[in-house]
Amino acid sequence: MTQPLQIVLIGAPGSGKGTQAKLLSEQYGIPQISTGDLLRQAVAQRHPLGLEARAIMDQGLLVSDEIVLGIIEDRLSRPDAQRGFLLDGFPRNLTQAKALGVVLRKTDRTLSCVLLFQVDTEYLIQRLAGRLTCPQCGAVYNRYTTTPRFDDQCDLCGTTLRHRSDDNEETVINRLRVYEAQTEPLIGFYREQNLLKEIDGEGSIASVFKRIRQAIDSVHRKPARPGPRRARALNTKPETPRKPRSTKRTIRNKPRRR
């Protein structure tokens, strides 16, 4: 029996983790668990922890481990996450990574792999500072690279697009510095466990997705299809055998005797 596909996505803000996580969720039928989305839900619901997190996020800083760990552990306990999951934006530091290991061991689960998105810093700044998102359908655009047909209006549903308050250049640079200081040590941590898979995050969405699929397939292959003997044991119809080659000989004309 194939083990559940349980993946951690690591990368700087704007490296494409969220976009690829959505595609992977659809491909493999497992939930995308984004700490950013969970925290924003708490903010929208005006939960006390959400309001506390809002003040921290607006400064481009990371929310405390206590807040994030509580949210993540609760999410992983839900039924849909028992079939596998994609952790997008968690863990962010060694403390969270070790805590995640403890949570998984409680239910006899282990990570399948950790995907590290590698993207040039200058490209990240442009990607983040120009990002526009649709609050209705979740579509993402960029003022510099993928502009909508009409200014600040979603092509899919017509909703007015939003520019996150923490997506200004000064805050973006600060977020990247925080990432380098607190998140990059995870690379060595997961490399030592032979879980790390580095992904070139630049290029088209389709090309990056293809690289990710190849990395996942290298550690999580589907069971091989049963052969004819196995098919009979499962009461399934085996493949139709090929017709045997003709055994009829070609008769050559004998040379005439002189």
Summary of the structure (lengths in Angstrom):
residues: 258
radius of gyration: 25.6
end to end distance: 75.4
largest distance: 111.9
contacts: 683
relative contact order: 0.15
helix: 44%
strand: 14%
